[in-house]
Amino acid sequence: MGKKNSNFLFNTIAPVYALFYKSQKRSFHRVLERAKKDLDISSFDTILDVGCGTGALCSVLFEKGLAVTGIDPAEKMLKIARNNPENKGIDFIRADVLEALPFADQSFEASVASYVAHGLRTDERKRMYAEMSRISKKAVIIHDYNAKRSPMTSLIEWLERGDYFRFIRVAEKEMRQCVSDMEECFSEVRVIDVDRKAAWYICTPKQT
């Protein structure tokens, strides 16, 4: 799906996403608790949420005491996030990770992208990994599917025409082999399952 069509889709379905805000928050709380022994995200001071949507993950991270910035290319998603009273104190910025982000190198201690990678093409994922590595000091977290998909997930992803099926086959290898400007994107990649069908790909930015 092209970027223009993708933005149109997510602007259109923003009100539907808003209906699942509370359930998304509960899910993110569970995920952070399960991942805590491998990576305690509350140990960071600042974090960028890439593809933040209506702000559910941003809200959870803010409750954990982090200074949170959320970016998304869909303005209607951001409008819902900004209008939620509990999200006051979170910076929401319209920006696209596939373009140069408006942040200096190592602006954040960590960055996270939840269920963004599988919907991108291979070259787009590479750009996302490189840009997230650039703006992160300590960690890049790709929260996405693992290989234990359900038939319904397969059907939905087939209908959406994303790159889901390739992503789940090559995710870890792709991150380990990511190169930008002749430099590796990450010096280390660890994978932990945070749910039956989801994983955190925890990447250490390659500092030059």
N, C-alpha and C positions, 0 to 999 in steps of 0.2 A: 504494500500500500504506500503510495507516495505521501510526502510530507504534507502537502496541501490538503489532500483528502483525509489524512489522519487527523490533522488539526480540526477540519470541519466535523469529522465524526465525534471527536472528544468534546468539542464545543456543544454539539447537538445532544450528546448523552450526559452532559454534566449534571442535570437535575436527577437523573437515574442514579448516578454515582453517589449523590448526596444522600439518597435514601439508605445507603449501606454504610454511612459514615461511622455510626456507633459500633456496628459489628466489625468493621475494619479495625477500629481502635482496639477492640477486645482481642482480635487476632494478632495485631502487632504487639500488644502487651505480652501475649503468650510466647510469641517468637523471641522477643528480647529476653524473656526469662529463661527460655531453653538455651539460648546462645550464650548466656552470661558466663558460664564456666570457660568458654573458649574466647569470648570477647565481650567484656563488660562495656557496653556502649556509653554508659553513664560516666565512664572515666575520661571521656572527651569533654572539652569545653565548647567547641563550635562544630557544627555539622551542616552540610548542604544536602537537601533532599531533592534529587533529580527526578523530574516527572512526578511532582508531589500531588497532582490532582486536586481533590477538594480538601487536602490537608490533614488527613487522619494520622498518618505517620508523623508528620511535623508536630501535631498536638501531643502525641505520646512522647516524642523526644523532648519536647519542651517541658512536659511534666517530669521528665527525668533530670531536669536542671540544665539542659544544654541551651546554648544560644543557637537558634535554628533559623535557617534560610531555606525557603522552598522555591523551586523554579518549575515552570511548566509553560509550554508554548500555547496552551489553550486558555484564553483569557476568561472564559465563562467558568472554567474550573477554579481559577484563581479568585474570581469574584465571590464564589460560594465560600471558599476558604477564608477570605478576608472578612466576610460578613458574619462569620461565626464568632460570637463573643469570646469563646474560650481560646481563640487563636490570636487575641491581642497580645502583642509582644513578639510575634513571629513575623519575619520579613518575607513577603511573597512577591516574587519578581517574575515578570513574563520574560522568559529566555529559553533558548533551544540548545541543548547540549551538543547537537550536531553542528552548531556554529561556535564561533569563539565566544566563550562565556565572559560576562563583564566583571571578572574577578582576576586579581593578580595571582601569580604563582603562590601556592601554599597558603591561600587565604583561609582555609578551613583545616582543622585537625583531621576531619574525616568527611567522607561523602558517601551517600547511599542512593541506590536506584532500585526501587521495588517493582518487579514485574514490568520492566521497561525493555530489557535486553532481548528477550525472546521475540518481541514484535519488530525488531530492526533487522535489516540486511547485514551480512557479514561486514561490509565496509563501513556501515553506520555504527555497528557495535565497536569496531576498532577505533573510530573517532570518539565515541563516548568514553571508552576505557582510557584513551590517551588524555582527553580533556579532564576527566575526573582525577586521573593521576597527577596532572599538572597542578590542579588547585588544592590538592590534599597533602597534608604533611605526614600523616601516620597510617591511614587506612582508607581503602575503597571497598565498599560492601555492595556486591551485586546480589540482591535478594530475588530469587527466581525459581523456576521449576527445576526439579531433578528428573531422573528418568522414569520415576514411578507414576506415570500419568494414568488418569482414568479414561475410559472410553468417551465420556462426555467432554473432557478437556480436549481430547484428540479431535472430536467433531467440531467443537467451537473454534479451535485454532485452525483447522482446515478451512472452515467457512471464512475466517478473518483473513486468510491468505498471508499470514505473517511467515516468519522464518523459524517458527517454534520447533519443528521436527529436526532441523539441522542443529539448532542451538543446543538442544538437550543431548545431542550426540557429541558435540565438540566443545562445550562451554569451557571446561577447565583447560583443555589444551589450547584453545583459542586465546584465553587470557594469558597463559604462560608464554605464548609465542607472539603476543602483541608487541609491535615495534612501531615507534613514531619518531620521525626525524633521526633515524639511525640509532635510536636508543630504545631499550626495552621499556615497556610501560610499567611493569611491575618486577620487583626483585623476588617476590614470593607470592604463591597463591595457595590458600588452604580452603578446603571444602568441608562444611559441616551441614548435616541435615537438621533443619529447624522445624520441620513438619514432615508428615509422611510423604508428601509430594512436593516439598520445597526445600531449597538449600540456601545457605549463605556462602557465596564465593568471596572469601576474605582476602583482599589483595593489598600487598605492601607497595606503595608508590616507589618507583625508581627515582632516587634523588640524584641529580647531576651536579 
